[in-house]
Amino acid sequence: MMHALDDTELVRLFKSGEQREAAFTTIVKWYQEKVYWQIRRMVVSHDDADDVMQNVFIKAWNGLDGFREDAKLYTWLFKIASNESLTFLDQQKRRASISLDNVHDHLEEKLRAEKDFDENKTIWKLQMAILQLPEKQRQVFQLRYYEEMPYEEMSQLLDTSVGALKASYHHAVKKIEEYVLNH
Amino acid sequence: MNSNIDTELRELAPGFPLDATDAPFRTPEGYFAQFSERLMQKIHSQVIDNESLSPILAELRDKHPFEVPEGYFNQFRPPINRGNLVSMASTGRLKTMLKYAAAACLMGIIITFVFQNLKQADQQEVAIAEAMEPSVSISEGAFTEYLEEWNLTADKEDTDIEKTGNWLVDINELTINQLLSEMPEKEIKYYMTYAGIEEQPALNL
């Protein structure tokens, strides 16, 4: 990550209270796009992604004083984003009484509502295929495929062993390939 | 795309659409440029909300009077060992066994309750029977004497009945003759004809 060297300094500035707000604004500007896309691919619609991203950074603001720097700052932010995305999807299921079988349909509806959606284009087929995956498998696939995150780092982020993550990614890729070839 | 991930994908799934790596989603124009500003406004409004609701509580939010031994969190290790893991893994089985044990205890209590009730009922019957028994004891001699006396009386009564020839009517020949003499002969004959009784010399009045 290009800001890895500066993260420590930003966190120090934040914690010291000298330039708390400026330091945090810089952190937000550096990581907002990565965090946003991680969330957006999970919740699909922009409005939902915006809500979740605000929650993520509010939690970061409230929790940064306690950040112990065992992990990299962006891994910590990704972890908050991952938890918030899953919590958001759970809340949606409960609110709309969506059964597990209908979760994919619900997200597919949102995908079809996207402005440029065209189910004949491979780029949209891929998104449809990703939505067929179970939520946690979807996260693993997206972190590896889009974020190009090393398995070791992902292991730290998702509290899962490297072996399990590799297996999960392997299954996800096979399922997506099969979907794209058959649709 | 990173060449390692590209190679990994080719090995895992040769049919995977490698040309579709970019997400097709759009964001509103200027969204990222304005996001941090919007976010900070929201954070400020939350801080102001807390302060206006209760300035004291807002100030004390991150303070507490409790003390932790120095280096506690660095030294803290959750007390997990293999034994604990095994017992956690078998928690489901333990729960099932506890359910069966609870059911067995319940059955035991019910059976004991029913058994106790039956036993009490038996005891009550015995107590009633005992209560109905005469409290005064009768000697064998007195009982035999009573029976003999009772038999004698009974024999005497039987003899009296035999003498009269009828249990219900104690009537003698004189009384019969008197009754018949008072009855008109016409009615006697009518009765004998109706009852199919032939005239007998003994009753020839």
Interface residues (C-beta under 8 A of the other chain):
Chain A: E21 F24 T25 V28 K29 Q32 E33 Y36 W37 R40 R41 V44 H46 D50 M53 Q54 F57 I58 W61 D65 E114 K115 D116 F117 K121 T122 I123 W124 K125 L126 Q127 R144 Y145 Y146 E148 Y169 H170 V173 K174 I176 E177 V180 L181
Chain B: M1 N2 I5 L9 L12 A13 G15 F16 P17 D19 A20 T21 D22 A23 P24 F25 R26 T27 P28 Y31 F32 F35 S36 R38 L39 M40 K42 I43 Q46 D62
